[in-house]
Structures are given as structure tokens and as C-alpha cells.
Amino acid sequence: MNVDKFLPEKTGVKIPLNYSYSQTIEDPKYNPLDTDVEFKKAANREELKKVARTYTQQRSIGVVNMHKERVNQNRKPKFYDVENISVTAVYNDDFYRDIYTKRNYRQYLRGYVDYNYTFKPWVIRPFNKMISDTAKSTKYLKWVKEFNFNPIPTRFSFRTEIDRNYNELEFRNIDAILNGNYNDDFGAIKNRNFYFGWQYGLGFNFTKSLKLEINSATRTLNDNVDVNTMDNKSIFGNVFRAGRPVLYNHRVQLNYKLPFQYLPYLDFIDAELGYGFTYNWNARSTVLLSVRDEVLDRLDRIPM
């Protein structure tokens, strides 16, 4: 649904809202704990009916690429214009249960705030007027005449991203069900990954032939809260909080197109030089930190 249809057209705001809901129910033909017997003939059919059904539910709601379009085309774009920003926020969850799984509930929350701005080029050609187009030596000095440089960046982009997921998993105690106890299940297993990150990109066209691209990305993990104290509302708490850095990378790429097209008798050659480098850093797992601290504590207690 385009929510912006309820707003005046002159605002230029675009709000595409997406919502989906699905539900699937499957009833077994045979007893899942005794597949040789039809379910309707099972001795404990009424009690088994509460746990034998396979049920799936999926929900999703989100706004994708919400932004403001430029209405006044005569106005020059500025780096601080709200039209340079777009927002995406999507939440979805799913629930599943069957004869072996009492509850498998998963939540996902993803969001992006993007900023993109393209600078108007300021190309300077210092030797353009020094060499006449009618001079006999023009074809030999064309590479000098076409010399140019652009002292300002070409583009700048920035993104802040949220990527969170939360899961509660609880299995059924099949031995208890076979003994007629339908309420003796295992405890829930909880898991979560709360990421927050940002990235930027910067581009330069120093000349029409010399271009530089710089890109960087950082991701942090919020793992300072005991997952066993969380519930299905925790995924919405402190969404913009940066946690422990776990990933960083950047990439730099420089390209130069050799000016053979401006040289007589060599204009049939097309050649380009490129140089680039990347740097990546990943944090190690902290799973064994508690084990290490426990071992060190025990060693301290050993009498010398």
C-alpha cells in the first residue's frame, strides 16, 4: 500500500508499506508416534490431537525505501537536503510447532538509513585556451589541451544498519508423551544476535581519467545482556545502541585510463591501470572467556 496517497502530492513523500500474513495447518493421516496406525484409530487420539498438528504462522510488516522526491526541479540540490535520505524498516516473525517441537518462535528486525549525495563536478582545464584549435600542432598537443582536474569529491554515501534476530526453541518430551504425560516438556533454548553497523563510500574523479573509490564498513554486536533474561520484546530495546566491534573492513581502488586517445597514431589503444588494497578485521569469539576465567580461578586456589 502506498501510504503517501493520503498525503498532498506536492510533498513528494513516498511511503511504500508492505504487510503479509500466512498460516498453514497440517493434520496427520497417520499417528506420528506409530506410523502403522491411522490417526483417527489411535487409542489416545483426543490427547494426541493437541500436539500432533503441524502449525506455521508467518507475519511481516515494513516500509521499504521511504524517501522524499524533489518537487522543485529549479532548486539546486544541496548536501543537507532531506531528499538525499531514504529509510527502510522491516519486521517479521514466524511461529512453528509439530509433534517434536512445542514452540519455535523467531523474530527478525532489519533497518537501514541511507544517505547519498552526488556533487556537481567542478572541472578545471587550465591549458584549454592556451592552445588554438587551428594550430598545426594541435593534434600533437591535444593531450595537454584536454588536461583537467576536479578538486572536489564526486559522491558521498553513508548507511546505518540494524540487523537483529531472536529465537526461542522448545522441544517436546516424546518419552513423556508416550507415557501419557503431555505437559512434561524441556525448557526453552534462547538465542539472539543483535547487530548494529555503519558504512560509508567516498568517490573522487580527480580527472576524467583518474578515479579513486574508498569504501568502509563496521559492525558491532550487542552481547552484554544475558539471553536467558530476554523475551519477545527485547528485540526492540536500544536498537541504535552500538555494541562490541566484531567486524571492520575497508577497500581502496585507484584507476587511471592512459590518454592514448589523445595521441596521434596511438588512438586505437585503450589501456587502464588499476591499484587497490583491502583490509579486514574480525573479532574472535568470546565463548571461551568464561571457561578461561574459571580455569585461572581454580589455578589460583591450588596451594603452592
Buried (B, 14 or more C-beta within 10 A) or exposed (E): EEEBEEEEEEEBBBBBEEEEEEEEEEEBEBBBBEEEEEBEEBEEBEBBEEBBBBEBBBBBBBBBEBBBEEEEEEEEBEEEEEBBBBBBBBBBBBBBBBBEBBBBBBBBBBBBBBBBBBBEEEEEBEEEEEBEEEEEEEEEBBBBBBBBBBEEBBBBBBBBBBBBBBBBBBBBBBEBBEEEEBEEBEEBEBEBEBBBBBBBBBBBBBBBBBBBBBBBBBBBBBBEBEBEEBEEEBBEEEBEEBBEBBBBBBBBBBBBBBBBBBBEEEEEEEEEEEEEEEEEEEEEEEEEEEEEEEEEEEEEEEEE
